[in-house]
Amino acid sequence: MKKTVSLIAFTFFCLLVYGQDNMLCVGSYWSEDEANIVMKKFASEWNDMESWQQRSLRIKKGIIDGMKMDKMPKITGNFNPIIRNTKVMDGYIVENIAIESFPGFFVTGNLYRPSKVDGKYAGILSPHGHMKDKRYTDYIQWRCAALARMGAVVFAYDMVGYAESTQVNHKMPIALLLQTYNSKRVLEYLLSRPDVDPERIGMTGASGGGTQTFVLTAIDDRIKVAAPVVQVSAHFFGGCVCESGMPIHKSADHQTNNVEIAALCAPRPLLLVSDGSDWTRNTPRIEYPYIQRVYALYNAEHKVENVHLPAERHDYGYNKRTALYNFFDHYLDLDAGNIPYAEGYKEDFVTILPPEDLMVFGEESPRPKNTLQGDEAVMAYLKISVN
């Protein structure tokens, strides 16, 4: 009871001191100095497994309620996959794919898988950050092809409103909900495949893809290994409506941040990759120690890692990708030996394909007739209001 009163008092304190008059925590909601103090306050709210689990349940409920996940359709199966343009490459296969997230709304992307049929593989969700055509970039193709050659079925899919996900605008009011639901459907599609091992499911993305990674991991235990890259921050909550446009961090009786949301992965393996030029520059000193303390409750300190690259910037560059390769190799039982290595992993076996070769839909392959088009049409179908 005392802790509940204390937390409510702290919420009102934040309202007064930081001038926040609503439940959205947007962008740099706190300064770095404020976040340092707040993290100490959060740490004082729990001191053992029981008190942490009570707090973690409240955080998880806040995410689900805040994004209105319980208002989404309850669908099992019915992916109606559209798979086109299968391309056999050097040790991996690339396919263009769309699955139906809910009737009339499609998740568009590419499926990378090993070229050799050999039992069941790991499954990996690969969301991405903010860029119009990011799925087609060389660094996403390098990462997904490498993971496929290591022994994983990788689904690289579009952020809503970008690349081929043009049924809605990216900054629509429920973008956060749609992206999380899409990720859930991608997860369930991978789990439905006979060539995927349900006990070896990983997820990784950078920036806004990192947000998608730790949000789904927090609320869905079917993600077994997670690697959010350059995004977990104590003071920065995500500057886009797709990250902080719905009240998943704060309610009338709780306040949290992305550090605690990422910590809900415990005791599953978690890799934090941070750099020296963005909101993750303090990770070794602020965010990582807090998450380590959570993992210690489970005697799982060895399952959370931080690769900090102080001389690098905000991206999913080579050193970040290769840190991921080792982490996923270990925890998803992949075979990194399938990637050429000489004082570093070699990605030059990957053929970088042009966007037109990676698109699902086009003049000769149009969208299904039941496609919902426009923000209003999608929200009317879902009967979801943000008010």
C-alpha positions as CSV (number, residue, x, y, z in Angstrom):
1,M,0.0,0.0,0.0
2,K,2.8,2.4,0.9
3,K,4.5,1.8,-2.5
4,T,1.2,2.5,-4.3
5,V,0.7,5.8,-2.5
6,S,4.4,6.6,-3.1
7,L,4.0,6.0,-6.9
8,I,0.8,8.0,-7.1
9,A,2.6,10.9,-5.3
10,F,5.5,10.6,-7.7
11,T,3.2,10.8,-10.7
12,F,1.7,14.0,-9.4
13,F,5.2,15.3,-8.6
14,C,6.1,14.7,-12.3
15,L,3.0,16.5,-13.4
16,L,3.9,19.6,-11.3
17,V,7.7,19.7,-11.9
18,Y,7.8,18.7,-15.5
19,G,4.6,20.5,-16.6
20,Q,3.1,17.4,-18.2
21,D,-0.7,17.7,-18.3
22,N,-1.6,14.5,-20.2
23,M,-0.6,10.9,-20.2
24,L,1.7,11.0,-23.3
25,C,5.5,10.8,-22.8
26,V,6.9,12.2,-26.0
27,G,10.5,12.5,-27.2
28,S,12.9,13.7,-24.6
29,Y,10.3,13.7,-21.9
30,W,12.9,14.1,-19.3
31,S,16.4,15.6,-19.4
32,E,19.3,13.2,-18.9
33,D,19.8,14.6,-15.4
34,E,16.1,14.1,-14.5
35,A,16.1,10.6,-15.9
36,N,19.0,9.7,-13.7
37,I,17.1,10.7,-10.7
38,V,13.9,9.0,-11.9
39,M,15.7,5.7,-12.4
40,K,16.8,5.8,-8.8
41,K,13.2,6.5,-7.8
42,F,12.0,3.5,-9.9
43,A,14.6,1.3,-8.3
44,S,13.3,2.2,-4.9
45,E,9.9,0.9,-5.8
46,W,11.0,-2.8,-5.7
47,N,13.7,-4.8,-4.0
48,D,12.9,-8.5,-4.5
49,M,11.2,-10.8,-7.0
50,E,7.7,-10.3,-5.6
51,S,7.8,-6.5,-5.7
52,W,9.4,-6.4,-9.2
53,Q,6.8,-8.8,-10.5
54,Q,4.0,-6.6,-9.2
55,R,5.6,-3.6,-10.9
56,S,6.2,-5.5,-14.1
57,L,2.6,-6.7,-14.3
58,R,1.5,-3.0,-13.9
59,I,3.9,-1.9,-16.7
60,K,2.7,-4.7,-19.0
61,K,-0.9,-3.8,-18.3
62,G,-0.1,-0.2,-19.0
63,I,1.3,-1.1,-22.5
64,I,-1.7,-3.3,-23.4
65,D,-4.3,-0.8,-22.1
66,G,-2.5,2.3,-23.4
67,M,-2.3,1.1,-27.0
68,K,-5.8,-0.5,-26.8
69,M,-4.5,-3.9,-27.9
70,D,-7.5,-5.6,-26.4
71,K,-9.7,-3.8,-29.0
72,M,-8.0,-5.4,-32.0
73,P,-9.5,-8.4,-33.8
74,K,-9.0,-11.8,-32.1
75,I,-7.6,-13.7,-35.1
76,T,-5.8,-17.1,-35.2
77,G,-4.4,-18.2,-38.5
78,N,-6.0,-16.7,-41.7
79,F,-2.7,-15.1,-42.8
80,N,-3.7,-15.6,-46.5
81,P,0.0,-15.3,-47.4
82,I,1.0,-13.9,-50.8
83,I,4.5,-15.1,-51.7
84,R,6.1,-14.0,-55.0
85,N,9.3,-13.8,-56.9
86,T,11.4,-16.5,-55.1
87,K,15.1,-15.8,-55.7
88,V,17.8,-18.4,-54.9
89,M,21.0,-16.6,-53.8
90,D,24.3,-17.7,-52.3
91,G,23.3,-19.8,-49.3
92,Y,19.9,-18.1,-48.8
93,I,16.5,-17.5,-50.5
94,V,14.6,-14.2,-50.7
95,E,10.9,-14.0,-51.3
96,N,8.5,-11.1,-51.5
97,I,5.7,-11.6,-49.0
98,A,2.5,-10.1,-47.7
99,I,0.3,-11.5,-45.0
100,E,-3.1,-10.3,-43.9
101,S,-2.8,-8.7,-40.4
102,F,-6.6,-8.4,-40.2
103,P,-9.2,-8.5,-43.0
104,G,-8.2,-6.0,-45.7
105,F,-4.9,-4.8,-44.0
106,F,-1.6,-6.3,-45.1
107,V,1.9,-6.6,-43.7
108,T,4.4,-6.3,-46.6
109,G,7.9,-7.4,-46.6
110,N,10.5,-10.0,-47.6
111,L,11.2,-13.5,-46.3
112,Y,14.8,-14.6,-46.1
113,R,15.4,-18.3,-45.4
114,P,18.2,-20.8,-45.7
115,S,18.6,-22.3,-49.2
116,K,19.3,-25.8,-47.7
117,V,16.3,-27.7,-46.3
118,D,17.5,-29.1,-43.0
119,G,14.9,-29.6,-40.3
120,K,13.5,-26.6,-38.3
121,Y,15.1,-23.2,-38.2
122,A,15.0,-20.3,-35.9
123,G,12.5,-17.5,-36.7
124,I,13.5,-13.8,-36.6
125,L,11.2,-10.8,-36.8
126,S,13.0,-7.8,-38.4
127,P,11.2,-4.5,-38.1
128,H,12.9,-1.3,-39.1
129,G,13.1,2.4,-38.1
130,H,12.0,5.6,-39.8
131,M,12.9,5.8,-43.5
132,K,10.5,5.7,-46.4
133,D,12.1,2.7,-48.2
134,K,14.3,1.3,-45.5
135,R,13.4,-2.4,-46.1
136,Y,15.2,-2.1,-49.5
137,T,18.5,-0.7,-48.0
138,D,21.8,-2.6,-48.2
139,Y,22.2,-2.8,-44.4
140,I,18.8,-4.6,-44.0
141,Q,19.6,-6.9,-46.8
142,W,23.0,-7.7,-45.4
143,R,21.6,-8.4,-41.9
144,C,18.7,-10.6,-43.1
145,A,20.7,-12.5,-45.6
146,A,23.4,-13.2,-43.1
147,L,20.9,-14.5,-40.5
148,A,19.2,-16.7,-43.1
149,R,22.5,-18.2,-44.1
150,M,23.3,-18.8,-40.4
151,G,20.0,-20.8,-40.2
152,A,17.0,-18.6,-39.6
153,V,13.8,-17.7,-41.4
154,V,13.8,-13.9,-41.2
155,F,10.7,-11.7,-41.9
156,A,11.7,-8.1,-42.7
157,Y,8.6,-6.0,-42.8
158,D,7.6,-2.4,-43.4
159,M,6.7,0.2,-40.8
160,V,3.1,1.3,-41.4
161,G,3.0,4.1,-43.9
162,Y,6.4,3.3,-45.4
163,A,7.6,1.4,-48.5
164,E,4.6,-0.8,-49.5
165,S,2.6,-0.3,-46.3
166,T,0.7,2.6,-47.9
167,Q,-2.8,1.8,-46.7
168,V,-2.4,4.3,-44.0
169,N,-0.2,7.3,-43.2
170,H,2.7,6.7,-40.8
171,K,1.6,9.4,-38.4
172,M,-2.0,8.2,-38.1
173,P,-3.3,8.2,-34.5
174,I,-3.1,4.5,-33.9
175,A,0.3,3.8,-35.6
176,L,1.7,2.4,-32.4
177,L,-1.1,-0.1,-32.1
178,L,-1.0,-1.1,-35.8
179,Q,2.7,-1.7,-35.7
180,T,2.6,-3.8,-32.6
181,Y,-0.3,-5.8,-33.9
182,N,1.5,-6.3,-37.2
183,S,4.5,-7.6,-35.3
184,K,2.3,-10.0,-33.4
185,R,0.9,-11.3,-36.7
186,V,4.4,-11.7,-38.2
187,L,5.3,-13.6,-35.1
188,E,2.3,-15.9,-35.4
189,Y,3.0,-16.4,-39.1
190,L,6.5,-17.5,-38.4
191,L,5.2,-19.8,-35.6
192,S,2.7,-21.4,-38.1
193,R,5.5,-22.4,-40.5
194,P,6.5,-26.0,-40.4
195,D,10.2,-25.0,-40.9
196,V,10.3,-22.8,-37.8
197,D,11.2,-23.9,-34.3
198,P,8.7,-22.1,-31.9
199,E,11.4,-22.2,-29.1
200,R,13.9,-20.3,-31.2
201,I,12.2,-17.0,-32.0
202,G,14.2,-13.8,-32.1
203,M,13.5,-10.1,-32.8
204,T,15.7,-7.2,-33.7
205,G,15.5,-3.7,-35.1
206,A,17.2,-0.4,-34.8
207,S,15.8,3.0,-33.7
208,G,12.0,2.8,-34.3
209,G,12.6,-0.9,-35.1
210,G,14.2,-1.1,-31.6
211,T,11.0,0.3,-30.1
212,Q,8.9,-2.3,-31.9
213,T,11.3,-5.0,-30.7
214,F,11.1,-4.1,-27.0
215,V,7.4,-3.4,-27.0
216,L,6.4,-6.7,-28.4
217,T,8.9,-8.6,-26.4
218,A,7.5,-7.0,-23.2
219,I,4.0,-8.2,-23.8
220,D,4.6,-11.5,-25.7
221,D,6.7,-14.3,-24.1
222,R,6.9,-16.1,-27.4
223,I,9.7,-13.8,-28.4
224,K,12.6,-15.8,-26.9
225,V,15.6,-13.5,-27.6
226,A,15.5,-9.8,-28.3
227,A,18.0,-7.2,-29.5
228,P,16.7,-3.6,-29.6
229,V,19.5,-1.5,-31.2
230,V,20.2,2.3,-30.5
231,Q,16.9,2.9,-28.8
232,V,16.6,1.9,-25.1
233,S,16.9,5.2,-23.2
234,A,15.9,6.4,-19.8
235,H,15.1,10.0,-20.9
236,F,14.0,9.6,-24.5
237,F,10.6,7.9,-25.2
238,G,10.6,7.9,-29.0
239,G,9.8,11.1,-30.9
240,C,7.2,9.7,-33.3
241,V,3.5,8.9,-32.9
242,C,4.3,5.3,-33.6
243,E,6.4,5.1,-30.4
244,S,4.9,7.6,-28.0
245,G,1.6,8.7,-29.5
246,M,-0.5,6.4,-27.3
247,P,-0.2,6.4,-23.4
248,I,1.8,3.2,-22.8
249,H,4.3,4.8,-20.4
250,K,2.0,6.6,-18.0
251,S,-1.5,6.4,-16.4
252,A,-3.2,7.9,-13.4
253,D,-1.5,5.3,-11.1
254,H,1.8,4.5,-12.8
255,Q,4.8,5.9,-14.6
256,T,7.5,4.0,-16.5
257,N,9.9,4.4,-19.4
258,N,11.5,2.3,-22.1
259,V,14.2,1.0,-19.8
260,E,11.6,-0.8,-17.7
261,I,9.7,-1.9,-20.8
262,A,12.9,-3.5,-22.2
263,A,13.6,-5.1,-18.8
264,L,10.3,-7.1,-19.1
265,C,12.3,-9.4,-21.4
266,A,13.9,-10.9,-18.3
267,P,15.0,-13.6,-17.9
268,R,15.0,-14.2,-21.7
269,P,18.3,-13.2,-23.5
270,L,18.5,-9.5,-24.2
271,L,21.2,-7.5,-26.2
272,L,21.3,-3.7,-25.9
273,V,23.4,-2.0,-28.6
274,S,24.2,1.6,-27.9
275,D,26.4,4.4,-29.3
276,G,28.0,7.6,-28.4
277,S,26.0,10.2,-30.4
278,D,22.3,9.7,-29.5
279,W,20.0,9.1,-26.6
280,T,21.7,5.7,-25.8
281,R,25.1,7.3,-24.9
282,N,24.5,6.7,-21.2
283,T,23.5,3.1,-21.6
284,P,26.6,1.6,-19.8
285,R,26.0,3.9,-16.8
286,I,22.2,4.3,-16.5
287,E,20.1,1.9,-18.5
288,Y,22.2,-1.2,-18.5
289,P,22.9,-1.3,-14.7
290,Y,19.2,-1.0,-14.0
291,I,18.3,-3.9,-16.4
292,Q,21.1,-6.0,-14.9
293,R,19.6,-5.6,-11.5
294,V,16.3,-6.9,-12.8
295,Y,18.0,-9.9,-14.4
296,A,19.9,-10.6,-11.1
297,L,16.5,-11.4,-9.5
298,Y,16.2,-14.3,-11.9
299,N,19.9,-15.3,-11.5
300,A,20.2,-14.5,-15.2
301,E,22.8,-11.7,-15.3
302,H,24.7,-13.6,-18.0
303,K,21.7,-13.3,-20.3
304,V,21.7,-9.6,-20.7
305,E,24.5,-7.8,-22.6
306,N,25.4,-4.3,-23.7
307,V,27.6,-3.6,-26.7
308,H,28.5,0.1,-26.4
309,L,30.2,1.8,-29.4
310,P,31.1,5.3,-28.2
311,A,32.7,6.3,-31.5
312,E,29.7,5.4,-33.6
313,R,26.4,7.1,-34.4
314,H,22.7,6.2,-34.7
315,D,22.4,3.3,-37.2
316,Y,22.5,-0.5,-37.5
317,G,26.0,-0.5,-39.0
318,Y,28.6,-3.2,-39.4
319,N,29.8,-3.4,-35.8
320,K,26.3,-3.5,-34.5
321,R,25.2,-6.2,-37.0
322,T,28.2,-8.4,-36.2
323,A,27.6,-8.1,-32.4
324,L,24.0,-9.3,-33.2
325,Y,25.3,-12.2,-35.2
326,N,27.3,-13.6,-32.3
327,F,24.4,-13.0,-29.8
328,F,21.8,-14.7,-32.0
329,D,24.3,-17.4,-32.9
330,H,24.6,-18.3,-29.2
331,Y,21.0,-18.0,-28.0
332,L,19.1,-19.1,-31.1
333,D,21.5,-22.0,-31.9
334,L,22.4,-20.7,-35.3
335,D,25.6,-21.5,-37.2
336,A,27.8,-18.4,-37.6
337,G,30.4,-20.6,-39.2
338,N,28.2,-20.4,-42.4
339,I,29.3,-16.7,-42.7
340,P,32.7,-16.1,-44.2
341,Y,35.1,-14.8,-41.5
342,A,38.6,-13.2,-41.7
343,E,39.3,-10.8,-38.8
344,G,35.6,-10.0,-39.0
345,Y,32.4,-11.3,-40.6
346,K,32.3,-10.9,-44.4
347,E,28.9,-9.9,-45.9
348,D,30.1,-9.7,-49.5
349,F,28.3,-12.9,-50.4
350,V,25.0,-10.9,-50.2
351,T,23.6,-9.7,-53.5
352,I,22.0,-6.3,-52.9
353,L,18.7,-6.3,-54.9
354,P,17.0,-3.2,-56.2
355,P,13.6,-2.2,-54.7
356,E,11.6,-3.4,-57.7
357,D,12.9,-6.9,-57.1
358,L,11.7,-6.8,-53.4
359,M,8.2,-5.4,-53.9
360,V,5.2,-7.7,-53.4
361,F,2.7,-5.6,-55.3
362,G,2.8,-3.8,-58.6
363,E,0.9,-3.3,-61.9
364,E,1.0,-7.0,-62.7
365,S,0.4,-8.1,-59.1
366,P,-2.1,-5.7,-57.6
367,R,-3.4,-5.7,-54.0
368,P,-6.3,-7.9,-53.1
369,K,-9.8,-6.4,-53.8
370,N,-10.7,-6.3,-50.1
371,T,-7.8,-3.9,-49.3
372,L,-8.8,-1.1,-46.8
373,Q,-7.4,2.2,-48.0
374,G,-6.9,5.3,-45.8
375,D,-6.6,6.1,-42.1
376,E,-10.4,6.6,-41.8
377,A,-11.3,3.4,-43.5
378,V,-8.9,1.4,-41.3
379,M,-10.0,3.0,-38.0
380,A,-13.7,2.7,-39.0
381,Y,-13.2,-1.0,-39.6
382,L,-11.5,-1.5,-36.3
383,K,-14.0,0.8,-34.5
384,I,-11.1,2.2,-32.4
385,S,-11.0,5.8,-31.3
386,V,-8.1,7.5,-29.6
387,N,-10.3,9.8,-27.5
